[in-house]
Amino acid sequence: MGILSRFTDIMSANINSLLSKAEAGNADKLLEKYLKDAKESIGQVKAETAAVIAEETGLARKLADNEAECDKYENYAVAAVKKGNDDDAKKFLTYKNRLETERDDLTSQYNRAKDNSEKMRQLLKKLSDDINASEDKLRELKQKLTVAKQQEKLNKLDEKFASNALSGADNLFDTVKKRMDAADAAAALNKEFTKETNEVEELAKKYNVATQEAKADQVEDQLAMLKASLGKQS
């Protein structure tokens, strides 16, 4: 299929429409394919555009030459009539008429070539603009995809760090709580032991007073016995 036969398809191609139908995951692939096809097409378009322009230029030159020839032979016919040579004038006019018939055909060819040349220029500009726009969009898209991938990695790292940090915090909290429980238990045990010791000591003081009183009584008894013994001796 020639470029001109694809003219309507290429001219109606729309990058934004292409991307709007693309999924986020493969939009860059579609753009890369579009760019590849466009760059392949633009080479062919440039070659065909040059050929069509050359044809248009050649036909324009032939048409100009034909018009000059028509004018020339008409002038010859006028000169022949002025000199009374009607037969010569008829020959010049007959040749001029044949040139005019050729001119009609040349004009049709030239108009077709000019139309094709204009289409090829439009096509070339369209493809050039599309390639530039596609390259810009592809760069933008790849930058966005790169940022998105980096963000996904950061999110995973954040989740991992948060999970590890939470786990570490839980472990630290458990350790501190166990130490606090142990300290509380030791304090309670120490308090209980101190209370018991104090009670025993207080109780011991009571019996110590009684013991001292008993000892005092014993001394009194011993003194009495001593006195009694001394009294007997006297």
C-alpha positions as CSV (number, residue, x, y, z in Angstrom):
1,M,0.0,0.0,0.0
2,G,1.4,3.4,-1.1
3,I,1.8,6.4,1.2
4,L,-0.8,8.4,-0.6
5,S,-3.3,5.5,-0.3
6,R,-2.6,5.6,3.5
7,F,-2.9,9.3,3.6
8,T,-6.3,9.4,5.4
9,D,-5.3,6.8,8.0
10,I,-2.1,8.6,8.8
11,M,-3.7,12.0,8.9
12,S,-6.4,10.7,11.2
13,A,-4.0,9.0,13.6
14,N,-4.0,10.7,17.0
15,I,-1.4,10.0,19.7
16,N,-3.6,11.2,22.6
17,S,-6.4,8.8,21.4
18,L,-3.8,6.0,21.2
19,L,-2.6,6.7,24.7
20,S,-6.1,7.0,26.1
21,K,-6.9,3.5,25.0
22,A,-3.6,2.2,26.4
23,E,-3.2,0.6,29.8
24,A,-0.7,2.3,32.1
25,G,1.6,-0.8,31.9
26,N,2.0,-0.8,28.1
27,A,1.5,2.8,27.0
28,D,5.3,3.2,26.6
29,K,5.4,0.1,24.4
30,L,2.6,1.4,22.2
31,L,4.4,4.8,21.8
32,E,7.7,3.1,20.9
33,K,5.9,1.1,18.2
34,Y,4.1,4.2,16.9
35,L,7.4,6.0,16.8
36,K,9.1,3.2,15.0
37,D,6.4,3.0,12.4
38,A,6.3,6.8,12.0
39,K,10.1,7.0,11.5
40,E,10.0,4.2,8.9
41,S,7.1,6.0,7.1
42,I,8.7,9.4,7.2
43,G,11.7,8.2,5.2
44,Q,9.4,6.9,2.5
45,V,7.3,10.1,2.7
46,K,10.3,12.3,2.2
47,A,11.4,10.2,-0.9
48,E,7.9,10.2,-2.4
49,T,7.4,13.9,-1.6
50,A,10.6,14.8,-3.4
51,A,9.5,12.8,-6.4
52,V,6.1,14.3,-6.5
53,I,7.5,17.8,-6.1
54,A,9.9,17.1,-8.9
55,E,7.1,15.9,-11.1
56,E,5.0,19.0,-10.2
57,T,8.0,21.2,-11.1
58,G,8.6,19.4,-14.4
59,L,5.0,19.7,-15.4
60,A,4.9,23.4,-14.5
61,R,7.9,23.9,-16.7
62,K,6.3,22.0,-19.6
63,L,3.1,24.0,-19.2
64,A,4.9,27.2,-19.3
65,D,6.8,26.1,-22.4
66,N,3.5,25.1,-24.0
67,E,1.9,28.5,-23.3
68,A,5.0,30.2,-24.8
69,E,4.7,28.0,-27.9
70,C,1.0,28.8,-28.2
71,D,1.7,32.5,-28.0
72,K,4.5,32.2,-30.5
73,Y,2.5,30.4,-33.2
74,E,-0.4,32.7,-32.7
75,N,2.0,35.6,-33.4
76,Y,3.2,33.7,-36.5
77,A,-0.5,33.4,-37.7
78,V,-1.0,37.1,-37.1
79,A,2.1,37.9,-39.1
80,A,1.0,35.6,-41.9
81,V,-2.4,37.2,-42.1
82,K,-0.9,40.6,-42.2
83,K,1.2,39.5,-45.2
84,G,-1.9,38.0,-46.9
85,N,-0.7,34.4,-46.4
86,D,-3.9,32.9,-45.1
87,D,-2.7,29.3,-45.8
88,D,0.4,29.8,-43.7
89,A,-1.8,31.4,-41.0
90,K,-4.1,28.4,-41.0
91,K,-1.1,26.0,-40.5
92,F,0.2,28.1,-37.6
93,L,-3.3,28.2,-36.0
94,T,-3.7,24.4,-36.5
95,Y,-0.4,23.8,-34.8
96,K,-1.4,26.2,-32.0
97,N,-4.7,24.3,-31.5
98,R,-2.8,21.0,-31.2
99,L,-0.5,22.7,-28.6
100,E,-3.5,23.9,-26.7
101,T,-5.0,20.4,-26.6
102,E,-1.7,19.2,-25.2
103,R,-1.8,22.1,-22.7
104,D,-5.2,20.9,-21.4
105,D,-3.7,17.5,-20.7
106,L,-0.6,19.0,-19.2
107,T,-2.8,21.2,-17.0
108,S,-4.7,18.2,-15.7
109,Q,-1.5,16.4,-15.0
110,Y,0.0,19.5,-13.3
111,N,-3.1,19.9,-11.1
112,R,-3.0,16.2,-10.0
113,A,0.8,16.6,-9.3
114,K,0.2,19.8,-7.3
115,D,-2.6,18.2,-5.3
116,N,-0.4,15.2,-4.5
117,S,2.5,17.4,-3.7
118,E,0.3,19.4,-1.2
119,K,-0.9,16.1,0.4
120,M,2.7,14.9,0.7
121,R,3.8,18.1,2.3
122,Q,0.9,17.8,4.8
123,L,1.7,14.2,5.5
124,L,5.4,15.0,6.0
125,K,4.6,17.8,8.4
126,K,2.0,15.6,10.2
127,L,4.6,12.8,10.7
128,S,7.3,15.2,11.8
129,D,5.0,16.8,14.3
130,D,3.8,13.3,15.5
131,I,7.4,12.1,15.9
132,N,8.4,15.1,18.0
133,A,5.2,14.9,20.1
134,S,5.6,11.2,20.6
135,E,9.2,11.5,21.6
136,D,8.2,14.2,24.1
137,K,5.4,12.1,25.5
138,L,7.6,9.0,25.6
139,R,10.2,10.9,27.7
140,E,7.5,12.2,29.9
141,L,5.9,8.8,30.3
142,K,9.1,7.1,31.0
143,Q,9.9,9.7,33.7
144,K,6.5,9.1,35.3
145,L,7.1,5.3,35.2
146,T,10.5,5.7,36.7
147,V,9.1,7.9,39.5
148,A,6.2,5.5,40.0
149,K,8.7,2.5,40.3
150,Q,10.9,4.5,42.7
151,Q,7.8,5.3,44.8
152,E,6.8,1.7,44.9
153,K,10.2,0.7,46.1
154,L,10.1,3.5,48.8
155,N,6.6,2.3,49.9
156,K,7.9,-1.3,50.2
157,L,10.9,0.0,52.2
158,D,8.7,2.1,54.4
159,E,6.4,-0.9,55.0
160,K,9.4,-3.1,55.8
161,F,11.0,-0.5,58.1
162,A,7.7,0.2,59.8
163,S,7.1,-3.5,60.3
164,N,10.7,-4.1,61.7
165,A,10.5,-0.9,63.8
166,L,7.2,-2.0,65.3
167,S,8.5,-5.5,65.9
168,G,11.6,-4.0,67.6
169,A,9.4,-1.6,69.7
170,D,7.2,-4.5,70.8
171,N,10.3,-6.5,71.8
172,L,11.7,-3.6,73.7
173,F,8.4,-2.9,75.4
174,D,8.2,-6.5,76.5
175,T,11.8,-6.4,77.8
176,V,11.2,-3.2,79.7
177,K,7.9,-4.5,81.1
178,K,9.5,-7.7,82.3
179,R,12.2,-5.7,84.0
180,M,9.6,-3.5,85.6
181,D,7.6,-6.5,86.8
182,A,10.8,-8.1,88.2
183,A,11.7,-4.8,90.0
184,D,8.1,-4.5,91.4
185,A,8.2,-8.1,92.6
186,A,11.6,-7.6,94.2
187,A,10.4,-4.4,95.9
188,A,7.2,-6.2,97.1
189,L,9.3,-9.1,98.4
190,N,11.7,-6.8,100.1
191,K,8.9,-4.9,101.7
192,E,7.3,-8.0,102.9
193,F,10.5,-9.4,104.3
194,T,11.3,-6.1,106.0
195,K,7.8,-6.0,107.6
196,E,8.3,-9.6,108.9
197,T,11.7,-8.7,110.2
198,N,10.4,-5.7,112.0
199,E,7.6,-7.7,113.5
200,V,10.0,-10.3,114.8
201,E,12.3,-7.6,116.2
202,E,9.4,-5.9,118.0
203,L,8.3,-9.2,119.4
204,A,11.9,-9.9,120.5
205,K,12.1,-6.6,122.3
206,K,9.0,-7.6,124.3
207,Y,10.5,-10.9,125.3
208,N,13.9,-9.2,125.9
209,V,12.2,-6.9,128.5
210,A,10.6,-9.9,130.1
211,T,14.0,-11.6,130.2
212,Q,15.6,-8.6,131.8
213,E,12.9,-8.4,134.4
214,A,13.3,-12.1,135.1
215,K,17.0,-11.6,135.4
216,A,16.4,-8.7,137.8
217,D,14.1,-10.9,139.9
218,Q,16.7,-13.6,139.9
219,V,19.3,-11.1,141.2
220,E,16.8,-10.0,143.9
221,D,16.4,-13.6,144.9
222,Q,20.1,-14.2,144.9
223,L,20.6,-11.1,147.1
224,A,18.0,-12.3,149.6
225,M,19.6,-15.7,149.7
226,L,23.0,-14.1,150.2
227,K,21.6,-11.9,153.0
228,A,20.0,-14.9,154.7
229,S,23.1,-16.8,154.5
230,L,25.1,-14.0,156.1
231,G,22.5,-13.6,158.8
232,K,22.8,-17.2,159.9
233,Q,26.5,-16.9,160.2
234,S,26.2,-13.9,162.4
